[in-house]
Amino acid sequence: MAVIDGARSFTWRQYADRCLRLASALRKRGIGKGDTVAVLAPNTSAMLEAHFGIPMTGAVICALNVGLDASTLAFILGHSEARIILANRILACVRRCASSERTIRYRIARGPDF
């Protein structure tokens, strides 16, 4: 096993495929070299996949600390110039507050993944 996240586990091949699928989904949304992708998620397999899938597009990851308040997150998002936010469904309300000051595209995951 390459990744174990609670009851879920992935082989190296499965993990690589998941990272490639994330990279492909981001590319289809126009994300590429030089862009910044913000990620608001707890330390799960999805966050780990983001650390590999995002750079596969040539973009830079801006991993956001889930313990920060909305105004601090908004400052970080503005400073990073993130074009898209990947957010765990549980943290969607924080994401909405933090991104309300900027026009940022986002996708909320269905379940534990992005």
Secondary structure in CASP SS format (residue, H / E / C, confidence):
PFRMAT SS
TARGET T0000
AUTHOR 0000-0000-0000
METHOD secondary structure of the structure
MODEL  1
M C 1.00
A C 1.00
V E 1.00
I E 1.00
D E 1.00
G C 1.00
A C 1.00
R E 1.00
S E 1.00
F E 1.00
T C 1.00
W H 1.00
R H 1.00
Q H 1.00
Y H 1.00
A H 1.00
D H 1.00
R H 1.00
C H 1.00
L H 1.00
R H 1.00
L H 1.00
A H 1.00
S H 1.00
A H 1.00
L H 1.00
R H 1.00
K H 1.00
R C 1.00
G C 1.00
I C 1.00
G C 1.00
K C 1.00
G C 1.00
D C 1.00
T E 1.00
V E 1.00
A E 1.00
V E 1.00
L E 1.00
A C 1.00
P C 1.00
N C 1.00
T C 1.00
S H 1.00
A H 1.00
M H 1.00
L H 1.00
E H 1.00
A H 1.00
H H 1.00
F H 1.00
G H 1.00
I C 1.00
P H 1.00
M H 1.00
T H 1.00
G C 1.00
A C 1.00
V E 1.00
I E 1.00
C E 1.00
A E 1.00
L E 1.00
N C 1.00
V C 1.00
G C 1.00
L C 1.00
D C 1.00
A H 1.00
S H 1.00
T H 1.00
L H 1.00
A H 1.00
F H 1.00
I H 1.00
L H 1.00
G H 1.00
H H 1.00
S H 1.00
E C 1.00
A C 1.00
R C 1.00
I E 1.00
I E 1.00
L E 1.00
A E 1.00
N C 1.00
R H 1.00
I H 1.00
L H 1.00
A H 1.00
C H 1.00
V H 1.00
R H 1.00
R H 1.00
C H 1.00
A H 1.00
S H 1.00
S C 1.00
E C 1.00
R C 1.00
T C 1.00
I C 1.00
R E 1.00
Y E 1.00
R E 1.00
I E 1.00
A C 1.00
R C 1.00
G C 1.00
P C 1.00
D C 1.00
F C 1.00
END
